[in-house]
Amino acid sequence: MAYGYLQDIVPRDTSSTRPRRMSKRLANLITIVVVLSSTIFSQAQAQEKEREKRVGVTISAFFNTEAGMADAISEAVGRALSKTLKVQTIAGQKAQSKLPSAALSETCIGDSDCLIAAGRALDVDELLMLIVVGGGDELKIEATWANMDTGETALRAAIVVPIVLDEMEKILSNEASALIPGVELRNPAPVHTDNKVHD
């Protein structure tokens, strides 16, 4: 009886079970951290995917037209891109004012390092640097494209537009995907299906 009584009042040694409990808690904590990290990473990827590309439009040189018209053309290109594609643009005088001095030179358009420096100064993902040539009632726009992430540059096909801005923007909107390829359209045309039964 005394021995049984002593067993009841003497604390049991639970030290052997504590490491197992702590290990289980630590494992649960690690699992929670991993799940949270995975969720945060997935959300960040989704946000990055949804983020619209930033595109800069600048003027390298203009001939047979005025500086004001050259800036207006840059802005027209920017508006056409942002209306047609899922991109945000910075263009016109606002873009020109942020360029480093080297990017204001006519030689910048042929220098990939200068193009990348210009794009980074504008804090954009892609850059279009334009040469504008006037001629009567039309203007020819030659664009060089640069990608800030890859360092790639490419010359785009020249576009001939009327000097009337509204008509110019319509043509530029049609050329938007050629200027900045691989970008989703902002308002894609609906797909019509023919449900009629043909004999």
N, C-alpha and C positions, 0 to 999 in steps of 0.2 A: 504493500500500500504506500509506504513512504517513497519507494523508488518511483512509483507511478505519479505520486504527487509532485516529486521533484521534476519529473519530465514535463509536467504541466506548467510549472512556474519558471523553469530555466528557458531563456529565449533560444529558439532554434537558430542554427547557423544557416543564414540565407545567402551567404556570400557567393556560393556556387551558382545561384540562380541570377544574380545581378548582372554578370557579364552577358548572359543570354538575353536578358531584357534590354540592356543597353545596346547590344548588337541589333536587336530587332527594331528599336527606336531609330538607330542610326540608319538602318536599311530603309525604313519608311521615310526618313528625312531626305535621304539621297534620291529616292524615287520621286518625291514631291518636287525637289529641285530640278531633276531631269525633265519632268513633265512641264513645269513652269518655263524652263529654258526653251524647250521645244515649242511651246505655245507662243512665247514671245518672238522666237525666230520666225515662225510661220506667219505671224502677224506682220512682222517687219518685211518679209518677202512679199506679202500681199500688198502692203502699202507701197512698196517700191514698184510693184507691177502696175498698180493703179496710178502712180504718179505720172503726170504728163511730162514728156520731154520738153526741155527748154531749148529753144532755137534762137540764135542771134542772126540778124540780117544787117550787114554793113555795106558801105560803099568803098571800093578800092579806088576807082577813078571814074570820071564821066567826061564825055566829049560831045560837043555840039548841043549842049543843054546846060541849064543853070543849076547851081548848087541846090537851090530850093526844090527844083524838080527831081533831082537825084535823091534828096531826102524823102520826097513824097513817094517816089517809086519804092524805096526801101520800106517805107511804112505800108505801102500797098501790098508788097510781097508778104510782109509780116501778117497783115490782116487776112490775106488769102490763105495763108498756111494755118492760122489759128481757127479760122472759120471752117476749113475743110478737114483738117487733121486734128487728132487729139494731141496738140502741142501748145505750149505757151511761148510767146515770142517777145523779143525786145528788138526794136528796129528804129530807123530814122535817126534824128539828131540825138535822141536819148542813148542809142547804142553807140553812135560816133563819139560822144563825149566821154565814154568810158574806155575807149581804146587806148592802148599805150602808143607813144609817139611813132614807134617803128611800124605799127599796124596802119598808120595813116599814109604811109608811103605806097606809091603805085606798085612797088616791087614786092610788097607783102603777099599779094595774091599768088605769086609763084614760089613762095617760100613756106614749106609745110610747118617749120618751126614757128614762123611768124603767125601763121593761121591758128595754130594751137594756142599760142600765147594770147592772141586776140580773143579766142573763144573762152579761155580761162578768165580773162579780164572781165568778160561779160557774165561769167558764172553760168555758162550754158553747156548743154550736152553736145549740141551740134551747131555748126556755123555755116552761113552762106555769105560769101563775100562777092559783091557784084561789081561788074563794069557796065556802065550804061553809055550807049552811043545813040545820039539823036540823029534823026534824018527825016525831014519833012513832017508828016503827020504821024510818024511811027517812031518807036524806040526799040533798040535791040538790047536785051538784057543777057549778059553772060555771067553765070554763077559758078563759083568754085566752092565745093562742099568740104567740110572738115569734121571729123568725129573726135571729140576730146578724149574719149576712153581708149580708143584703139590707135589714134594718131593717123588714121587713114585720111587721105584727101582725094578728091576727084573733080574733074571738070564736068559740069552739066551741059546739056545741049542748049544752045542759045534760044531765047524766046523773043519773038517779035510781037510787040503790043502797040495799040493806039495810044496817043497821048491823053485821051479822055480817061480819067481815073476809074469811073464806074465800069467801062468796057474793059479796061486793063485788068481790073480785079477779077472779072469773070474768066478771062483767059488764064490768069495766074492761078485761080482756083482749080481750073481743069488740069493745070500742070503741077499742082502741089505734090502729088505722089511721086512725080518724076524728080522733083527737087529734093524731097525728103522721103525716100522709099522706105518701106517696111513699117510704116506707122498706120495705126488704125484710123479709119475715117470717123469723123465726129458724128455725122448723120448719114450712115450708109443707106443706099437706096433699098427700099423694101423688096423682098423677093416675092414675085407673084407666081402663084401656082395655078395651073389650068385644071380645074376640077370637072370640066365638061366631059361627058362620055362621048367619044367619037365612034361613029359607025365603022 
